Amino acid sequence: DTEVTQTPKHLVMGMTNKKSLKCEQHMGHRAMYWYKQKAKKPPELMFVYSYEKLSINESVPSRFSPECPNSSLLNLHLHALQPEDSALYLCASSQDRPSKSYEQYFGPGTRLTVT
Amino acid sequence: GQNIDQPTEMTATEGAIVQINCTYQTSGFNGLFWYQQHAGEAPTFLSYNVLDGLEEKGRFSSFLSRSKGYSYLLLKELQMKDSASYLCAVRRDDSWGKLQFGAGTQVVVTP
């Protein structure tokens, strides 16, 4: 199983809503990532969890709150988002810390629209 | 910081060869990845280079010259399904090895 799954595939939310994005992998990977990707732009790193601990936060606004309940699951809690937060949110995982020589496996993404 | 440059778009005919160049300027380098991304889908891993030279994997090959800050991805025997964005990503030489992605090259394969 070399798959990273993400739910939901599409999400439309208002600026006052609270929602969560979910990511799961069963490859035994110990590093998991959240990226944000706007149309025709490259993915931008948001957070990295390594061995279930938050290792990197790329100065992401607090309206995005990551959570890693266990080594297979990664959540992104959303609250009071802005329309400019509309994007494709990608989850990825790798076998070990990003500094090791392991490629990242990406999930299909959640297409988020904030109205 | 890092600057990663790749062409915005390339068009080629089915069966042809296309070479996508990527140049980078970085304060620390620990490997270069190429990913393929179809519209609306997740990026998928194609290749990884950390030493100078050519890595061949089927129809796809990737080359790296660290002294020149240069890499290319070579796509041979192009197929229609190769129409996608190709992302060059550099891993930093720090304790976390974060990936910095280029803007991507959109390859359009025509019949």
Interface residues (C-beta under 8 A of the other chain):
Chain A: V4 K40 K41 P42 P43 E44 L45 V48 S55 I56 L88 L90 R97 P98 S99 K100 S101 E103 Q104 Y105 F106 G107 P108 G109 R111
Chain B: N30 G31 F33 Y35 G40 E41 A42 P43 T44 F45 Y48 V50 L87 A89 R91 D94 S95 W96 G97 K98 L99 F101 G102 A103 G104
